């Protein structure tokens, strides 16, 4: 069973989470449900810091033994940090998708984009429907 | 989708089911890497009931098989099995299969799941065209079940259920016996690079044998493994997969199956293969390991000096080796181990090196085990 989806952040339909910080940046990762679907993550391709991304644009890649999955930016902006630990420990996403397995930080161009994402309750409802 | 007799058990075990060539098969029960390591270190069970079994018998069985298959089977003794190939007139591989000799004029071909119907029709066609009158060809795939038990503890677990001494069953030999009360055929063979057995029984008894093996192996940590682990295990062991490395447009010489071709005998496709052997091949299958970060996948281009020289056929992160490896077709002058190549992964070029196969070789634990690649 996937861990509960924290209520402190927003969620995209593609199973990314976005946690807004006080400094106008958003920390981005994939949900515990997503890592469960992917299973053993063995490789993560991170974006370059400084890169501009648009909402819903693929900006990272997560690979399991059997599959390659694009990760989509939940908001538009500039990538200001990436979790370099994932290069040597991709399994952090499996172990702690909502915490140590974060992927990148994005300085938002348009903070209102967050409002268009789902809250934890709506996201939980979506995956419930998806898995039945 | 077709379902094997074990489908209900896979569902009950919570397996993730995928469509594998029209068959609803378990890709994993827990996760691929755990199942992979369990096979290398302990023991696992694989449902392989989807594979094909075609029985060939009658006074002309041997001459018929000599005509149909690339390998010389004249010396195949009772209780021995051999890997062989079915090729078309152009020498293209229709299937890689194993031939079991049950004694006298009784043989069984064990085929890939995706090719079994095609193989059967092809064999009937050969019988017709070549005028064989005294050979029976029967597709028994639907009534024969198959379970593979693989890993270093396989022999010990199976030994507790069979009335014969398995230690004397050498690699690529088989016997007719029983597992528990179920009549079965056991061969010392598999598709993982580990010691292990392929177990055949009536398909209606497959569930019983599965349960017996799981129960007998409980204390040894036995667990079922899915097609995901089957694929990573075979790739580490340098074994090819029909549909990835092989198809009707690929010849044995282009992959690593030249040794299965005997040009001294007359078989369908011989002339084309003899010609190719004289004239040379235009591509060669090699193993490679990644030097840069990244995982090469099926279909990714292979380059050297900026030019595309081939394509990846299989690639994954190898759990035992803890690094990404793969198989690829390359230009023949790039086939030597040590050759530097690059793989185009998405928008970037990642460095890789051609390496000898297999990537992984089990330490010989007994004199009977010989890797045949």
Interface residues (C-beta under 8 A of the other chain):
Chain A: X39 X40 X42 X43 X45 X61 X63 X64 X65 X66 X68 X87
Chain B: X27 X28 X31 X32 X33 X228 X231 X232 X293 X294 X295 X297 X316 X317 X319 X324 X346
